């Protein structure tokens, strides 16, 4: 799927998707919203999905978000998502689960 269902909304802000991204559990969120959830907890661990509570190890931006990456605000959020994926073993090109035996590199909040 290239984007969230048209009749759906972000489970965090309950608004229309802004820079939509899909988690490895298949739920969709605004990019900024899911980054706020992550920063609310420990930035040294992946956040849990607000809907199903699975650990989010991969966030995949929707195609519409990627097409708008020249917009500075979109680019900033996509950069945060890329760093998140780098920390927790995911990448933005697939929804394949990373090896659970791999350890993520710990970084301080200022490096993120």
N, CA, C and O atoms as a MOPAC input file, in Angstrom:
PM7 MOZYME 1SCF
protein

 N      0.85700 1    -1.18500 1     0.00000 1
 C      0.00000 1     0.00000 1     0.00000 1
 C      0.89400 1     1.23600 1     0.00000 1
 O      1.89000 1     1.28200 1     0.72200 1
 N      0.55100 1     2.21900 1    -0.78900 1
 C      1.38100 1     3.40600 1    -0.91100 1
 C      0.99600 1     4.51800 1     0.05600 1
 O      1.67700 1     5.54200 1     0.11100 1
 N     -0.06100 1     4.34400 1     0.80800 1
 C     -0.49300 1     5.34800 1     1.76100 1
 C     -1.56900 1     4.80200 1     2.66900 1
 O     -2.07400 1     3.70000 1     2.45200 1
 N     -1.92400 1     5.57000 1     3.68700 1
 C     -2.95200 1     5.11000 1     4.62500 1
 C     -4.32900 1     5.06700 1     3.97000 1
 O     -4.56300 1     5.75400 1     2.97600 1
 N     -5.23600 1     4.27000 1     4.51700 1
 C     -6.60400 1     4.24800 1     3.98400 1
 C     -7.20200 1     5.65800 1     4.01300 1
 O     -6.99700 1     6.40300 1     4.97000 1
 N     -7.92900 1     6.01200 1     2.97900 1
 C     -8.49300 1     7.35500 1     2.85500 1
 C     -9.47100 1     7.73400 1     3.94700 1
 O     -9.62200 1     8.91600 1     4.25600 1
 N    -10.13900 1     6.75300 1     4.53700 1
 C    -11.13700 1     7.04300 1     5.57000 1
 C    -10.56800 1     6.92100 1     6.97900 1
 O    -11.32600 1     6.90600 1     7.94900 1
 N     -9.25800 1     6.83400 1     7.10500 1
 C     -8.60800 1     6.64900 1     8.40300 1
 C     -8.01900 1     7.97300 1     8.87600 1
 O     -7.92200 1     8.93100 1     8.10900 1
 N     -7.62600 1     8.01600 1    10.15500 1
 C     -6.95700 1     9.18900 1    10.70600 1
 C     -5.83300 1     8.71900 1    11.62200 1
 O     -5.77700 1     7.54800 1    11.99700 1
 N     -4.95100 1     9.62300 1    11.97400 1
 C     -3.84500 1     9.31100 1    12.87400 1
 C     -4.41200 1     8.95600 1    14.24900 1
 O     -5.23200 1     9.69400 1    14.79600 1
 N     -3.97800 1     7.83300 1    14.79700 1
 C     -4.47100 1     7.38000 1    16.09900 1
 C     -3.92400 1     8.21700 1    17.25200 1
 O     -4.38500 1     8.08200 1    18.38500 1
 N     -2.95800 1     9.06700 1    16.97800 1
 C     -2.36400 1     9.88900 1    18.03700 1
 C     -3.04500 1    11.25400 1    18.10000 1
 O     -3.51700 1    11.66100 1    19.16200 1
 N     -3.09900 1    11.96800 1    16.96300 1
 C     -3.69000 1    13.31600 1    16.96100 1
 C     -5.15000 1    13.31700 1    16.51100 1
 O     -5.84000 1    14.32700 1    16.64700 1
 N     -5.61800 1    12.19700 1    15.97900 1
 C     -6.99100 1    12.04100 1    15.47600 1
 C     -7.31200 1    12.99300 1    14.32900 1
 O     -8.47600 1    13.28700 1    14.06000 1
 N     -6.26500 1    13.47100 1    13.65500 1
 C     -6.44900 1    14.33700 1    12.49800 1
 C     -6.05800 1    13.62100 1    11.21400 1
 O     -5.67800 1    12.45000 1    11.22600 1
 N     -6.16000 1    14.35300 1    10.10000 1
 C     -5.72000 1    13.80500 1     8.81500 1
 C     -4.22200 1    13.54800 1     8.88700 1
 O     -3.50000 1    14.25400 1     9.59100 1
 N     -3.76000 1    12.54700 1     8.16400 1
 C     -2.33800 1    12.19900 1     8.18500 1
 C     -1.49700 1    13.32600 1     7.61000 1
 O     -1.78500 1    13.84600 1     6.53200 1
 N     -0.46200 1    13.69300 1     8.33400 1
 C      0.51300 1    14.67400 1     7.89700 1
 C      1.86400 1    13.96000 1     7.88100 1
 O      2.36300 1    13.55200 1     8.93000 1
 N      2.44800 1    13.81100 1     6.71500 1
 C      3.68900 1    13.05300 1     6.53000 1
 C      3.47200 1    11.63800 1     7.07400 1
 O      4.15200 1    11.19400 1     8.00000 1
 N      2.52300 1    10.96200 1     6.48100 1
 C      2.11100 1     9.63000 1     6.94000 1
 C      3.24800 1     8.62300 1     6.85900 1
 O      4.02700 1     8.61800 1     5.90600 1
 N      3.32900 1     7.77000 1     7.87800 1
 C      4.28400 1     6.66800 1     7.85000 1
 C      3.63400 1     5.44300 1     8.48100 1
 O      2.80400 1     5.55000 1     9.38300 1
 N      4.03300 1     4.28400 1     7.98400 1
 C      3.47800 1     3.02100 1     8.44800 1
 C      4.51300 1     2.30000 1     9.29300 1
 O      5.67600 1     2.18200 1     8.90500 1
 N      4.08300 1     1.82100 1    10.44900 1
 C      4.95800 1     1.05600 1    11.33700 1
 C      4.99300 1    -0.40500 1    10.89800 1
 O      4.13400 1    -0.85000 1    10.13800 1
 N      5.98700 1    -1.14700 1    11.37800 1
 C      6.11300 1    -2.56400 1    11.03200 1
 C      4.90600 1    -3.38400 1    11.48400 1
 O      4.72800 1    -4.51000 1    11.01900 1
 N      4.08200 1    -2.85300 1    12.36900 1
 C      2.86100 1    -3.54500 1    12.80700 1
 C      1.68700 1    -3.24000 1    11.87700 1
 O      0.57900 1    -3.72600 1    12.10700 1
 N      1.90800 1    -2.45300 1    10.84800 1
 C      0.94200 1    -2.06500 1     9.80800 1
 C      0.06800 1    -0.86800 1    10.16100 1
 O     -0.75800 1    -0.46700 1     9.34000 1
 N      0.21300 1    -0.28200 1    11.34400 1
 C     -0.57200 1     0.90000 1    11.69500 1
 C      0.08700 1     2.15500 1    11.11600 1
 O      1.30900 1     2.23100 1    10.99200 1
 N     -0.75300 1     3.13900 1    10.76400 1
 C     -0.30200 1     4.39700 1    10.17300 1
 C     -0.38800 1     5.53400 1    11.19000 1
 O     -1.30300 1     5.57900 1    12.01200 1
 N      0.58200 1     6.45100 1    11.12000 1
 C      0.63000 1     7.62400 1    12.00200 1
 C      1.19200 1     8.80800 1    11.22900 1
 O      1.83500 1     8.63700 1    10.19300 1
 N      0.94600 1    10.00400 1    11.73900 1
 C      1.66500 1    11.17800 1    11.24500 1
 C      3.12200 1    10.99200 1    11.67100 1
 O      3.39100 1    10.51700 1    12.77400 1
 N      4.04900 1    11.36200 1    10.80800 1
 C      5.46200 1    11.22400 1    11.14400 1
 C      5.82900 1    11.96900 1    12.41600 1
 O      6.50400 1    11.41900 1    13.28600 1
 N      5.38900 1    13.22100 1    12.53000 1
 C      5.68600 1    14.00900 1    13.73500 1
 C      5.06300 1    13.39000 1    14.98000 1
 O      5.68300 1    13.38000 1    16.04300 1
 N      3.85000 1    12.87800 1    14.85800 1
 C      3.15800 1    12.30200 1    16.02100 1
 C      3.90900 1    11.10400 1    16.58200 1
 O      4.11300 1    11.01400 1    17.79200 1
 N      4.32600 1    10.18000 1    15.71400 1
 C      5.00300 1     8.98900 1    16.22200 1
 C      6.39300 1     9.34500 1    16.75100 1
 O      6.89300 1     8.68300 1    17.66100 1
 N      7.01900 1    10.37500 1    16.19700 1
 C      8.30700 1    10.82300 1    16.73400 1
 C      8.12300 1    11.43000 1    18.12300 1
 O      8.98500 1    11.26000 1    18.98500 1
 N      7.01300 1    12.13700 1    18.35400 1
 C      6.72800 1    12.67700 1    19.68800 1
 C      6.50500 1    11.55600 1    20.70000 1
 O      6.95100 1    11.65000 1    21.84400 1
 N      5.81400 1    10.49600 1    20.28100 1
 C      5.61600 1     9.33800 1    21.16400 1
 C      6.96800 1     8.75600 1    21.54800 1
 O      7.20400 1     8.44000 1    22.71400 1
 N      7.85800 1     8.61500 1    20.56500 1
 C      9.18700 1     8.06800 1    20.83600 1
 C      9.96900 1     8.97100 1    21.79400 1
 O     10.56800 1     8.48100 1    22.75200 1
 N      9.96800 1    10.26800 1    21.54700 1
 C     10.72200 1    11.19500 1    22.40000 1
 C     10.11700 1    11.32400 1    23.79500 1
 O     10.80300 1    11.73500 1    24.73100 1
 N      8.84500 1    10.97600 1    23.94000 1
 C      8.20200 1    11.01400 1    25.25900 1
 C      8.76900 1     9.92200 1    26.16900 1
 O      8.79800 1    10.08500 1    27.38900 1
 N      9.21300 1     8.82700 1    25.59000 1
 C      9.82300 1     7.72900 1    26.35000 1
 C     11.33500 1     7.80400 1    26.22600 1
 O     11.90000 1     8.88000 1    26.03000 1
 N     11.97300 1     6.67500 1    26.33800 1
 C     13.42400 1     6.59300 1    26.20300 1
 C     13.80300 1     6.60100 1    24.73300 1
 O     13.30300 1     5.78900 1    23.95400 1
 N     14.68700 1     7.51600 1    24.35000 1
 C     15.13100 1     7.55300 1    22.96200 1
 C     16.15300 1     6.45900 1    22.67300 1
 O     16.59400 1     6.30600 1    21.53400 1
 N     16.53000 1     5.70000 1    23.69400 1
 C     17.47200 1     4.60300 1    23.49800 1
 C     16.76800 1     3.29700 1    23.16700 1
 O     17.41900 1     2.28200 1    22.91800 1
 N     15.44100 1     3.32100 1    23.16500 1
 C     14.65300 1     2.12800 1    22.85900 1
 C     13.58900 1     2.48800 1    21.83400 1
 O     13.12800 1     3.62800 1    21.77500 1
 N     13.20100 1     1.49900 1    21.02200 1
 C     12.09800 1     1.78400 1    20.09900 1
 C     10.81400 1     2.03000 1    20.87900 1
 O     10.61800 1     1.46900 1    21.95700 1
 N      9.95300 1     2.85800 1    20.33700 1
 C      8.66900 1     3.09000 1    21.00500 1
 C      7.71600 1     1.94300 1    20.69700 1
 O      7.97000 1     1.12500 1    19.81200 1
 N      6.62700 1     1.89800 1    21.43400 1
 C      5.60300 1     0.88300 1    21.20000 1
 C      4.44900 1     1.52200 1    20.44900 1
 O      4.13500 1     2.69700 1    20.64200 1
 N      3.83100 1     0.74000 1    19.59900 1
 C      2.67800 1     1.21700 1    18.84700 1
 C      1.57400 1     1.60800 1    19.82300 1
 O      1.21800 1     0.81300 1    20.69300 1
 N      1.02500 1     2.81100 1    19.69900 1
 C     -0.06300 1     3.23100 1    20.58700 1
 C     -1.32900 1     2.37800 1    20.45100 1
 O     -2.17700 1     2.38800 1    21.34400 1
 N     -1.46400 1     1.64800 1    19.35100 1
 C     -2.66400 1     0.83500 1    19.13600 1
 C     -2.49700 1    -0.61100 1    19.59000 1
 O     -3.33800 1    -1.12900 1    20.32500 1
 N     -1.42000 1    -1.26500 1    19.16000 1
 C     -1.26800 1    -2.69900 1    19.45900 1
 C     -0.15600 1    -2.99700 1    20.45600 1
 O     -0.01300 1    -4.14000 1    20.89000 1
 N      0.63100 1    -1.99600 1    20.82700 1
 C      1.70400 1    -2.09100 1    21.81500 1
 C      2.91200 1    -2.90600 1    21.35300 1
 O      3.79200 1    -3.19700 1    22.16400 1
 N      2.97900 1    -3.28300 1    20.07400 1
 C      4.17900 1    -3.94800 1    19.55900 1
 C      5.29500 1    -2.92800 1    19.45700 1
 O      5.04300 1    -1.74400 1    19.23300 1
 N      6.53600 1    -3.38700 1    19.62200 1
 C      7.67400 1    -2.50300 1    19.42500 1
 C      7.74100 1    -2.08700 1    17.97000 1
 O      7.60800 1    -2.91300 1    17.06600 1
 N      7.94800 1    -0.80600 1    17.75500 1
 C      8.09500 1    -0.30100 1    16.39000 1
 C      9.58400 1    -0.30000 1    16.06100 1
 O     10.36100 1     0.46400 1    16.63500 1
 N      9.96500 1    -1.16400 1    15.13300 1
 C     11.35900 1    -1.26300 1    14.71900 1
 C     11.56800 1    -0.73700 1    13.30900 1
 O     12.69600 1    -0.68900 1    12.82000 1
 N     10.48900 1    -0.34400 1    12.66100 1
 C     10.58700 1     0.17300 1    11.30200 1
 C      9.42600 1     1.11700 1    11.02200 1
 O      8.27200 1     0.79800 1    11.30800 1
 N      9.73600 1     2.27000 1    10.46700 1
 C      8.73000 1     3.23700 1    10.02700 1
 C      8.95600 1     3.49800 1     8.54600 1
 O     10.05200 1     3.88500 1     8.13900 1
 N      7.92800 1     3.28800 1     7.74700 1
 C      8.04000 1     3.47100 1     6.30000 1
 C      7.15800 1     4.64100 1     5.87800 1
 O      5.93500 1     4.57000 1     5.99900 1
 N      7.76900 1     5.72000 1     5.38200 1
 C      6.97400 1     6.86300 1     4.92200 1
 C      6.10900 1     6.48100 1     3.72600 1
 O      6.51700 1     5.68400 1     2.88100 1
 N      4.92200 1     7.05400 1     3.66600 1
 C      4.04400 1     6.84900 1     2.51900 1
 C      4.62800 1     7.50100 1     1.27600 1
 O      5.45300 1     8.41000 1     1.36900 1
 N      4.19800 1     7.03400 1     0.12000 1
 C      4.72800 1     7.57100 1    -1.13900 1
 C      4.48100 1     9.06500 1    -1.28100 1
 O      5.33400 1     9.78300 1    -1.80200 1
 N      3.33300 1     9.54400 1    -0.82800 1
 C      3.03600 1    10.98000 1    -0.92500 1
 C      4.03900 1    11.78600 1    -0.10200 1
 O      4.46200 1    12.86200 1    -0.52400 1
 N      4.42100 1    11.27900 1     1.06300 1
 C      5.40600 1    11.96000 1     1.90500 1
 C      6.75500 1    12.01400 1     1.20300 1
 O      7.43800 1    13.03700 1     1.24600 1
 N      7.14000 1    10.92100 1     0.56100 1
 C      8.42500 1    10.87900 1    -0.13800 1
 C      8.44600 1    11.83300 1    -1.32600 1
 O      9.48500 1    12.42000 1    -1.62900 1
 N      7.31300 1    11.99400 1    -1.99900 1
 C      7.24800 1    12.91900 1    -3.14100 1
 C      7.40700 1    14.37200 1    -2.69200 1
 O      7.82200 1    15.22000 1    -3.48200 1
 N      7.08300 1    14.66500 1    -1.44200 1
 C      7.16000 1    16.03300 1    -0.92100 1
 C      8.44400 1    16.29100 1    -0.13900 1
 O      8.53000 1    17.27700 1     0.59400 1
 N      9.44000 1    15.42400 1    -0.28400 1
 C     10.65600 1    15.52300 1     0.53500 1
 C     11.46800 1    16.79300 1     0.30300 1
 O     12.36600 1    17.09300 1     1.09100 1
 N     11.17500 1    17.55100 1    -0.76400 1
 C     11.87300 1    18.82000 1    -0.98200 1
 C     11.35700 1    19.92600 1    -0.07000 1
 O     12.02200 1    20.94700 1     0.10000 1
 N     10.18200 1    19.73500 1     0.51600 1
 C      9.64100 1    20.68400 1     1.49100 1
 C     10.48600 1    20.56500 1     2.76400 1
 O     10.67200 1    19.45400 1     3.26100 1
 N     11.00200 1    21.67200 1     3.30400 1
 C     11.87600 1    21.60300 1     4.48200 1
 C     11.24000 1    20.90600 1     5.69300 1
 O     11.92100 1    20.16700 1     6.40400 1
 N      9.95500 1    21.13400 1     5.93100 1
 C      9.29200 1    20.48900 1     7.07400 1
 C      9.19600 1    18.98100 1     6.87700 1
 O      9.42400 1    18.21000 1     7.81000 1
 N      8.85900 1    18.56600 1     5.66600 1
 C      8.76900 1    17.13800 1     5.35200 1
 C     10.15500 1    16.50900 1     5.45300 1
 O     10.30800 1    15.42200 1     6.01100 1
 N     11.16000 1    17.19000 1     4.91600 1
 C     12.53200 1    16.67600 1     4.95300 1
 C     13.00700 1    16.47700 1     6.39100 1
 O     13.69600 1    15.50100 1     6.68900 1
 N     12.64200 1    17.39500 1     7.27700 1
 C     13.04000 1    17.27500 1     8.68100 1
 C     12.42800 1    16.02400 1     9.31500 1
 O     13.12400 1    15.26800 1     9.99200 1
 N     11.14700 1    15.80900 1     9.09900 1
 C     10.47100 1    14.63600 1     9.67100 1
 C     11.02000 1    13.35200 1     9.05700 1
 O     11.25200 1    12.37500 1     9.77000 1
 N     11.23100 1    13.34400 1     7.74300 1
 C     11.78700 1    12.15400 1     7.09200 1
 C     13.19000 1    11.85000 1     7.61600 1
 O     13.57100 1    10.68500 1     7.73500 1
 N     13.95400 1    12.89100 1     7.92800 1
 C     15.27900 1    12.69300 1     8.52600 1
 C     15.18600 1    12.04100 1     9.89700 1
 O     15.98600 1    11.16600 1    10.22600 1
 N     14.21400 1    12.46300 1    10.69500 1
 C     14.00700 1    11.85700 1    12.01600 1
 C     13.61600 1    10.38900 1    11.87800 1
 O     14.09500 1     9.53700 1    12.62500 1
 N     12.74200 1    10.10400 1    10.91500 1
 C     12.31500 1     8.72100 1    10.68500 1
 C     13.50600 1     7.87000 1    10.24200 1
 O     13.65800 1     6.72900 1    10.67700 1
 N     14.33800 1     8.42800 1     9.38100 1
 C     15.52300 1     7.70200 1     8.91300 1
 C     16.46600 1     7.39400 1    10.07700 1
 O     17.00000 1     6.28800 1    10.16200 1
 N     16.67400 1     8.35500 1    10.96600 1
 C     17.53700 1     8.12100 1    12.13900 1
 C     16.93200 1     7.06100 1    13.04800 1
 O     17.64400 1     6.20000 1    13.56300 1
 N     15.62100 1     7.12200 1    13.24600 1
 C     14.92700 1     6.12500 1    14.06600 1
 C     15.16100 1     4.73100 1    13.48100 1
 O     15.52700 1     3.80400 1    14.20400 1
 N     14.95000 1     4.58800 1    12.18200 1
 C     15.14400 1     3.29700 1    11.52700 1
 C     16.59000 1     2.82700 1    11.63100 1
 O     16.85000 1     1.63800 1    11.81700 1
 N     17.52300 1     3.75400 1    11.51200 1
 C     18.93800 1     3.40000 1    11.62900 1
 C     19.24800 1     2.87300 1    13.03100 1
 O     19.98500 1     1.89900 1    13.18400 1
 N     18.69100 1     3.51300 1    14.03800 1
 C     18.92800 1     3.09100 1    15.42700 1
 C     18.36400 1     1.71500 1    15.74000 1
 O     18.98600 1     0.93800 1    16.46500 1
 N     17.20700 1     1.41500 1    15.20600 1
 C     16.49700 1     0.21200 1    15.63000 1
 C     16.43800 1    -0.87900 1    14.57300 1
 O     15.60100 1    -1.77900 1    14.64400 1
 N     17.32800 1    -0.79800 1    13.59500 1
 C     17.52300 1    -1.90500 1    12.67700 1
 C     16.67700 1    -1.92200 1    11.44300 1
 O     16.81700 1    -2.82800 1    10.62100 1
 N     15.79900 1    -0.95400 1    11.27600 1
 C     14.95900 1    -0.94600 1    10.08700 1
 C     15.60200 1    -0.15800 1     8.97200 1
 O     16.67300 1     0.42600 1     9.13800 1
 N     14.93400 1    -0.14800 1     7.82800 1
 C     15.31000 1     0.74700 1     6.73900 1
 C     14.02500 1     1.16300 1     6.04300 1
 O     12.98500 1     0.53100 1     6.22800 1
 N     14.08700 1     2.20000 1     5.26000 1
 C     12.85700 1     2.74200 1     4.68700 1
 C     12.43800 1     2.06400 1     3.39800 1
 O     11.47100 1     2.49600 1     2.77100 1
 N     13.13900 1     1.00600 1     2.97800 1
 C     12.79200 1     0.40600 1     1.69300 1
 C     11.93500 1    -0.84200 1     1.79000 1
 O     11.45000 1    -1.31900 1     0.76300 1
 N     11.72500 1    -1.39500 1     2.98400 1
 C     10.89200 1    -2.60200 1     3.08400 1
 C     10.25800 1    -2.70400 1     4.45600 1
 O     10.62900 1    -1.98400 1     5.38300 1
 N      9.30000 1    -3.60500 1     4.57300 1
 C      8.65000 1    -3.85300 1     5.85500 1
 C      9.14700 1    -5.15000 1     6.48600 1
 O      8.44900 1    -5.72500 1     7.32200 1
 N     10.32700 1    -5.62400 1     6.11100 1
 C     10.88900 1    -6.85300 1     6.65800 1
 C     11.35300 1    -6.59100 1     8.07900 1
 O     12.01900 1    -5.59100 1     8.34800 1
 N     10.99900 1    -7.49000 1     8.98800 1
 C     11.40800 1    -7.35300 1    10.38000 1
 C     12.91900 1    -7.54000 1    10.49500 1
 O     13.45400 1    -8.46200 1     9.88000 1
 N     13.63400 1    -6.70000 1    11.26000 1
 C     15.06500 1    -6.88700 1    11.45400 1
 C     15.33900 1    -8.07900 1    12.36800 1
 O     14.44800 1    -8.54800 1    13.07700 1
 N     16.57500 1    -8.56000 1    12.34300 1
 C     16.99200 1    -9.66700 1    13.19600 1
 C     16.90100 1    -9.22600 1    14.65200 1
 O     17.56700 1    -8.26100 1    15.02900 1
 N     16.09000 1    -9.90200 1    15.49800 1
 C     15.92900 1    -9.48100 1    16.89200 1
 C     17.19100 1    -9.67400 1    17.72000 1
 O     17.28200 1    -9.15200 1    18.83100 1
 N     18.17200 1   -10.42100 1    17.19600 1
 C     19.40300 1   -10.66500 1    17.94200 1
 C     20.44600 1    -9.58200 1    17.71000 1
 O     21.47600 1    -9.55700 1    18.38400 1
 N     20.18700 1    -8.68200 1    16.75500 1
 C     21.08900 1    -7.56700 1    16.52000 1
 C     20.85500 1    -6.50700 1    17.58000 1
 O     19.71700 1    -6.24200 1    17.96500 1
 N     21.93100 1    -5.90600 1    18.04600 1
 C     21.80800 1    -4.84400 1    19.04400 1
 C     21.84800 1    -3.49400 1    18.35000 1
 O     22.63000 1    -3.27400 1    17.42600 1
 N     20.99000 1    -2.59500 1    18.81200 1
 C     20.99400 1    -1.22700 1    18.28700 1
 C     22.11100 1    -0.45100 1    18.95700 1
 O     22.43900 1    -0.69900 1    20.11700 1
 N     22.68800 1     0.47500 1    18.23600 1
 C     23.71800 1     1.32800 1    18.79100 1
 C     23.05200 1     2.41400 1    19.62400 1
 O     22.17200 1     3.12400 1    19.13600 1
 N     23.46800 1     2.54500 1    20.87300 1
 C     22.87900 1     3.56200 1    21.74600 1
 C     23.46200 1     4.92400 1    21.39200 1
 O     24.67100 1     5.06400 1    21.20900 1
 N     22.60600 1     5.91100 1    21.30000 1
 C     23.03500 1     7.27900 1    21.03400 1
 C     22.34600 1     8.19100 1    22.03600 1
 O     21.26400 1     7.89400 1    22.54300 1
 N     22.99500 1     9.28900 1    22.29900 1
 C     22.39200 1    10.24500 1    23.21400 1
 C     21.35500 1    11.06800 1    22.47200 1
 O     21.34000 1    11.09700 1    21.24100 1
 N     20.50000 1    11.72700 1    23.20900 1
 C     19.44200 1    12.54000 1    22.62300 1
 C     20.02100 1    13.62400 1    21.71000 1
 O     19.39900 1    13.96300 1    20.70300 1
 N     21.19500 1    14.17600 1    22.03200 1
 C     21.76900 1    15.23900 1    21.21300 1
 C     22.27000 1    14.71800 1    19.87400 1
 O     22.35300 1    15.49000 1    18.91800 1
 N     22.61100 1    13.42100 1    19.77200 1
 C     23.06400 1    12.85400 1    18.50800 1
 C     21.90400 1    12.56700 1    17.57800 1
 O     22.10300 1    12.38100 1    16.37700 1
 N     20.68900 1    12.52900 1    18.11900 1
 C     19.51800 1    12.22000 1    17.31800 1
 C     19.04600 1    13.49200 1    16.69500 1
 O     18.05600 1    13.49100 1    15.96200 1

